[in-house]
């Protein structure tokens, strides 16, 4: 699930802080000055029977010298996010805009169900999320009109659906709320966006918000990067695809960024993120109704999404001489609008590159950088499953085949326009090179998993969900569970099955 319902509520949210899909409450409106406020709250609960195929989840004690094991992890997460935004209009479309928010979060119970839990001990925190100010004004390039926005400071920033760039803050350790991961903001300097139709673009110079003291050593390396993206898109009827990703009926996006500085300390030696400094990353992504076949009557209901990311670095460090890595997914889908319940099906093939030798000179393991869970209809975003893909398998050196079937029955529970969506989701996970992940002499197959979901949307500001699933271990999955244990602890009985039950809610005021 991985916060996809939260992201669904945010799919129309302007990442620039000037507007939102949910109506904010106007606090001040004097002359050209408008100040608005809002509040997001969310919570989730989890029960994972026979966690990680029997390996369970290990929580470190306060001194970090020993661990306690939980066979069936049970935990909960909660967060609240007060939001304040402002706009000072000068007329003719020229305005100063700004946004500030804080985020308080907590994890209860045994902490997240990873083999080495990153949020055990009931952590809770309150930290600054967004704090930005900028200028927006109309411009004219050629014969068309565009909107130019310059925004500096801490801000949410995403390219397309967030497969490459979407999250600037990692939730772990004392931050809490690892699964919900409600933090998004990057630090500045900032970004410039040019919103036109049918072309829009961004230029950005940002950095991730990393702090291993807060995250207790689990954070990603602090990364400063500069780059651009440019998109051609076609709008849905009445849509604003120049600013709202969900309004794009079809799009193609080219993205490039250069890592100008990154933490290269020994903490990351030979890890999948060991050598970001100096890396060049390029991506081509696309989506929507790009391949209409009118003769077959599928011009509106057939979709095709995908992305290919290339990572290159000829001056890598941390034990490597260079980087040659890639990540990609291809996702055809179809909605049967002529059938009752309008079932929708898609198949997604995902592959993250990996090396044959975990200690080789060339790093081929894919770095997912600032991966966000996704803002489309796809349940679970880009995490391959609620059990293995969430808590056990790495998002590198990995091949995933995913099948999704969802349907919307004509049922209204509380009001005439609420909705209920039912889903079945299947995942087949395999390593590309098990030895490249330190698993020599075992088969490639990690697991099969099937999850069942019920999503309820009361309105644009209120949603909830219930999910359950079971995973079946392959040889690499069992070995991965064994080798992930903390050193010096006896290996528990590793079995063929692991399960999950989870519930979620989100509300925007």
N, C-alpha and C positions, 0 to 999 in steps of 0.2 A: 504493500500500500504506500508506504514511505511518503506520507504527506501529500499524496496526489489530490486529496479532497481539499486540503488547504490551498494547494496551487490552483485548483479549479475555481475557488472563490476569488483568487487573485488574477485569473487569466485576463481580466480587463483592466487590471490596475496599472496605471501609468508608472513606470519605473523611474520617472523623472520627478515625481512628487507633486505635479501640478494638478492631477485629477485622479479619480478613482471610480471603479465600477460601482462600489457601494457609496451611497450618498453620505458624505460627511456632515456633521452638525456645524452650522455656521455659528461661531461664537462672537465675532465682531464683523460689522459691515459699515464702514464709515468712509464716505467719498469713494475713492478707488481702492481702498484697503479692505481686504477680506481675510479673516482668520477663521480656520475650520479645525475641528477636532474629531477624533475617532478613537475607538478602542477595539483591538482584536483579542479574543481569548480562545484557547484551545486546550484540549486534553485527550489523552489516549491511555488505554489499558491493555496489557499483554499477558498471556499465559502460554508458555512454550514447553509442552510435555516432551520429555526425553530430549532436552535441548542439545543441538549440535550432534545428533546421532548417538547420544549417551555421554559425550564428553562433558556436557553441562557448561556452566559459566563460572569463572573464577574471579572473585573480588579481592583485590589487594587490601591488606590491613593498613592502618594509618602510617606505619613505619615503612611500608612497601617492601617488607622483607619476607612476607609469607602471604598465602592466599587461602580463602575459604571457598569451597565448591558448592554450587547450587545445581542440583540435577534437573529441576524443572523451573527455570527462571520465571518469576512473576514480577511485573513492575508497572509503574504508571508515570506519565509525564504531563505536566501542566505548564502553561505559559500565559502571560498577559503582555500586551503591547499598546501603550497609549501613544497616540499620534497627533502631532500638531503641524498644520500646514498653513502657509500664507501666500497672498498674492497682492501686489501693489500695481494696479493698472494705470498707465500713463496715457492711454488712448491709442487708436490706430494699431491695436494688437501688440503694443510694447508693454512689457510687464517685468517686474522683479518677482521671482518666486523663491520659495524656501520650504524646507521640511525638516522636522526634528521628531525623533521617536526614541523611546527607551524600551528595553525588553527584560522582563523578569521571568525566570524559568526554574523549574525544579523537577528532579527525578526521585521517585519513591520506590520502595521495595528493594529487590535484589539488583537493580540497575539493568542496563541494556543487556541483551542475551548473547553478546559476542563471547567467544571462549575466554578472552581476557576482557572483562567488562570495563568500559571506559567511563561509566557514570554510576558506579556503586557508591554506597555510603550516604545516600540521600542528599546529593549536592543541590544547591540552590544559589541563584545569583541575580543581580540586577545590573545591567550594563547599557551604555549608550549604543543605539543601533544606527539611526540616520542623523545627520546634521549637515545640511547643505544649503547653499544659496546660489541663485543664478539669474540669468537674464534671458528672456524669450522675446522674439520679434519676427515679423514677417519679412521675407526677402523674395527677390525675383531673379531667377536664373533662367535665361532663355525667355520663352514665352509663358512659363509656368510660375506659379506662386508656391513658395515653401515656407515652412516655419523653422527658424534657427533657434536652438536653445543651447546656452553655455551654462553648465552646472558644475560647481566646485564643492568639494568636501565629501563626507561619507555618504554613500548613496547605493541603492540597489541598481544593478546593471545586468542585463541579460542580452544575449544574441540569440534570436529565434527562440527555440524551445529549451535552451540551456544545456545542450549536449556538451558544449565546450566551455561556455562562460555563463554562469548564472548565480553562483554562490561565492561570496567573498569572505564568509566567516564560518568556521567549522565549530560544531557544537559537540563538546566532549568535556571530560573532567569536571571542574567546578562550574562550568557553564550550564551543564545539565541539558536535558531534553535532546538527547542524541538522535533518537528516531524521528521526532517531530521536526527537529532542525529548523526552527523558525527564524533563524538569523540569516540575512542575505547580504548585508552591506559590505561594499569595498570601501577602503580609504581612498582619498584623493591622490593627486591633485584634482582630477575630475574628467569630464567628458563633454564633447560637443556633438549635438545631433542635428541633422538636417532632414526634416520630414517633408517629403513631396509625394506625389502620386503620378506615376507608378514606381518611383525610385526614392529610396531613403538611405541614409548613411550615418555612421557614427565614427568619430575619432576619439580615442580614449587613452588616458594615462592614469592607471589605477594601481592599487596594491592590495593584497589580501590582508585581512585582520588576523594575524597569527600571534599567539601568546602561549607558549608552552608552560609558563607558570600557572596560568589560569586553567589550561587544558591538561595539566599534569603530564606533559610529555607526549600527548597523543596528537598534537596539532600538526598541520601540514606546514612545510617550510614557507616562511614569509617571502612573498614573491611580488616584485614590482615589474610591471609590464606596460608596453605601449603598442598601440595598433589601430586598426580600423576594420569596419565591416561596411559592405554596401549590398543592398537588396533590391531586386526587382520583384514586384508583387502585383497581384490582381485582387481587388477588394471583393468581399462578399457584399450582397445587396445592403446598401445603407451603412457599410462598415467604414472603419477608420484604420486601415492596415498600416498607415504610416506611423501610428503610435501604439496600436493594439495588435499584438501578435495573433490573437484568436480571430480577428476580423479578416485575415488574409485567406482568400480562397485558394491561392497558389502563390509560391514564391521560390526564388533562387537567391542564395546569399553566399558571397565570398568574404571570408574573414582571414585576417593575418595579424599576429602580434609577435613581438620580440620581448623576451625576458631580459630586462636591463640589469636586474640584480635579484638574487635569491639566496636564502640561507643555504649554505653548503657545508654545514657543520657535520662532524662525524656521526651525529645522531641519525643521519640519513644515508650513511655509506651503504652502497650496494642495494639500497631500497629502490622501489619503483619511482621514487621522487628524488633520487640522489643528485641530480645534475641539471636542475632547471636553469641555472645561471647561464645566460647567453643563448638559450634555446630559441629557435625560430619555429613557429607553429602556423600552419595554413590549413584552412578548412573550406570545403565546398558543401553546402547543405541545400536541401530543397524539400518541398512538401505541397500537399493539397492536390487539386485536380489538374496535375501537370500533363497527364497523358489521356486526354479525352478520346474515347472511341465511340463516336456518335452512332456509327452503324450497328454497334452492339447495345446501344441504349445505356451506356455506363458513363456518359460524360459528366453527370452530376454526382453519382454515388461512388465512383471508383476514386480512391486516393493513393498516392504514392509518396511516402516520406523517406528521407535518407540523409546521410552525412558521411563524408570521408575526411579524416583529420590526419595530417602528416606532421611529425615532430622530428626535427633535425638539429643537431648540434655538433659541430666539428671541434669544439673546445670543451668537451665535457670534463667533469672532475669526479671526485669521490670514487676513484678506482676504475673509471671508464675513460676511453680515448675519444669516443664519439657516441652519438645517439642516432638511431635509425628506427623509428617506431611509428605505428599508425593505429587508428581506431576507426571503425565504420559500422553503420547499420543500414539495412534496406527494409522497407516496410510497406508492402502493398496491402490495401484494405478495401472493403466494400460494405455498404449499408443497403440492406434489402428493404427499401421504403415501401415496396408493394405488399409486404407481408405483415401480418399482425405482430405487434410488439416491435417492429422495425429492427430486427437483429442486425448487429454490426460485427464483422469478423475481420481480423487482420493477422498476418504472419510477419514476424520480425526476425531477421537474421542479423546478429551482432557479433563482431569479432574485434578483440583487442589483442594486438600483437604481443609476442613474448619470445624470449631467447631460448635456445636449446641448452645453454649453460648459464646457471645463475651467477657464475663468477667470470664470465667472459669479458673481453675488452670493449665490445660494442654493446651498448644498452639497447635492447629491442623491446623491453617491456613498456607497454603503453602507460602514460601518465594522464589520468583523466582531469587534471588541473582543477577547474572550478565547476565541475559537473553539477547540474541542477536536476531535480527529479522529473521535470517535464511539465508542460502546461496544457497539454492536449487531453483528449479523451482517454489516453492510454493509462490504464490502471497500474500504479506502481512506478510510473515514470521509466527511467532507464535502469532501475535496480532489477536484476533477474530473479524475482521471486521474493516472497515474504519470509522465507526460512533460510535457505542456503545462500541465495544471492544477497540477502540482507546481512546475515550475521557471520558467514563462514567463507564464502568464495571471494577471491580478490577480483577487482575489475581490471585485470591485466592478464595476458597470456590465457585468454578465455574465449571460448566459442559458445554462443547461446542461440538456441532456436526456441522461439516463443510463439504460441498460438493464443489468441484472445477472442472470446465470443461474449458479447454483451447484448442485452435486450431491455427494452423499456415497456413494461406492462401498463395498460391504461388504468392504473390504480392511483387514487389520490387519498392520502391518509388524513391530512389535517386541513387542507384547503384545496380549492379548485385547480390551482396552477402549480401545486407541488409535484415532485416527480420521484420515482423509484426506479433504480437501474440494477439489474441482476447481471452477474458476470461469472464466467469460468475462465481460468487463466492457467496455461500449461507452459512449463519451462524445462528445457533439456540443456544441461550445462556440461561442458567438457573442457579440459585443458588442451591447449594446442601442443605444448611440450611440457609434460609433467616434470621432467628433470630440470627445466628452467625455473620451476617454482620449488626446487629442492625435494621433489618426490620421485626418486629414481626407482625403476623396476615395477611401477604400477600402471594400470590401464589409464586411459585418458578420461574416461567418463566420471564426472563428479556426482551428478544427481539428476533425477526427474522430480518434478514438483507440480502439484495441482492445487490451486487456490480457488475458493468460492467467495464471492463478494456480494454485498447488498449495500448500495449507496442511496442515501435519502437526501434530497435537497428541498428544504422548505421554501427558500427564496434565495436571492443573490447574496444574502448575508448570513445564512444559517444552513449548515449541513451536518450530516452524521453518517457513520458507516459501521458495518460489522463484517468481519472476514474470518475465514478459517481455512486451514490447508494442511497438507501432509507432503513430506518429501521422502524419497526413496534413494538411499545412498548407493553410489557406484564405488568402484575400488579407490579412485582418487579422493572421493568425498570422505571415505572412512580414514584414509591415510592423512588427509588434511586435518581432520578432527584430532587425530592422535598427535600429529606434529605441532599443533597449535597450543598444546598444554604448556603451562609454565614448567621450567626445568626442575627436575628432582621430585616430581609428584608422580604417584602411581597412575598408570593408564587405566581408566575405568572401562567397563565393558562397552565397546563400540558396536552399535546395532545397525539395522537396516532402515530405521524409520525415525523421523522427527516431525513434530506437529506444531501448530500455532493456532491460537484464537486471539483476535484483537478487535478493539472497538475504538471509535474516534468521534470527536465532535469539534465543530468550529462555529464561532459566532463573531460577527462584526457589529459594533454599535456606532 
